[in-house]
C-alpha cells in the first residue's frame, strides 16, 4: 500500500512541476492541507502542546517553539514508519477507537 501511495505522490509532484492543471493541483493540495490541520486539531494536539488556533505559528515568537516541537514529532512519526517500528493499521484502529468515544 505504501508503494502505491508513494507512486501517486510522485505522479502528483511531477504533474505539479510540469504545470499541468496547476490551479487544480493547488486547490487539491490546499484542501488536503486544511484537512490535515483539522485532524491535528481533532486529535487534541493543539491543546496538548499549547498552540492557539488562529495564531501565526511562523511569525508569533511564542508559537514558533511549539510549531518546531510539532514538526519534530511529525518527523519522528515519519522515521518510525520508515523503519517499520509502527504500522498504519495500528494507527487506524486507534483512530477508530478514538472517534467511537466521541
C-alpha positions in Angstrom: 0.0 0.0 0.0 2.8 2.4 0.8 4.3 1.8 -2.7 1.1 2.8 -4.3 0.8 5.9 -2.2 4.4 6.9 -2.9 3.8 6.4 -6.6 0.7 8.6 -6.5 2.7 11.2 -4.6 5.4 11.1 -7.3 2.9 11.5 -10.1 1.3 14.4 -8.3 4.6 16.1 -7.8 5.6 15.5 -11.5 2.3 16.9 -12.8 2.6 19.9 -10.5 6.2 20.7 -11.5 5.2 20.4 -15.2 2.4 22.9 -14.6 -0.4 20.6 -15.7 -3.7 22.0 -14.4 -1.7 24.0 -11.9 -4.8 25.6 -10.3 -6.5 22.2 -9.9 -3.5 20.7 -8.2 -3.0 23.8 -6.0 -6.6 23.7 -4.9 -6.5 20.0 -4.2 -3.2 20.4 -2.2 -4.7 23.3 -0.2 -7.8 21.2 0.6 -5.6 18.3 1.8 -3.5 20.6 3.9 -6.6 22.1 5.5 -8.0 18.6 6.2 -4.6 17.6 7.8 -4.9 20.7 10.1 -8.4 19.5 11.0 -7.0 16.1 12.0 -4.3 17.7 14.1 -6.9 19.8 15.9 -9.3 16.8 16.3 -6.5 14.7 17.9 -6.2 17.3 20.6 -2.6 18.2 19.8 -3.4 21.9 19.6 -4.4 22.0 23.2 -1.8 19.4 24.4 1.2 21.4 23.1 -0.3 24.8 23.7 -0.9 26.0 20.2 -3.6 28.7 19.9 -5.9 28.2 16.9 -5.7 31.3 14.7 -2.2 32.3 15.8 0.5 32.7 13.1 2.9 29.9 14.0 5.6 31.3 11.7 5.6 34.9 12.9 4.4 34.7 16.5 7.6 34.2 18.5 5.7 32.4 21.3 4.3 29.9 18.9 7.5 29.1 16.9 9.0 26.8 19.5 5.6 24.9 19.8 5.5 24.6 16.0 9.0 23.3 15.9 8.1 20.7 18.5 5.1 19.6 16.5 7.4 19.3 13.4 9.8 17.3 15.3 7.1 14.9 16.4 5.9 14.6 12.8 9.5 13.8 11.7 9.7 11.1 14.3 6.4 9.6 13.1 7.9 9.5 9.6 11.0 7.8 10.8 9.0 5.3 12.8 7.1 4.4 9.6 10.2 4.2 7.5 11.8 1.8 10.0 8.6 -0.3 10.4 8.5 0.3 14.1 4.8 1.2 13.8 2.1 0.4 11.3 -0.6 2.4 9.7 -3.1 -0.3 10.6 -2.4 0.1 14.3 -2.9 3.9 14.0 -6.1 3.4 12.0 -7.5 1.2 14.8 -6.6 3.8 17.4 -8.3 6.5 15.4 -11.5 4.4 15.0 -11.5 3.8 18.8 -11.0 7.5 19.5 -13.8 8.5 17.1 -16.2 5.9 18.5 -15.8 7.5 22.0 -16.7 11.0 20.8 
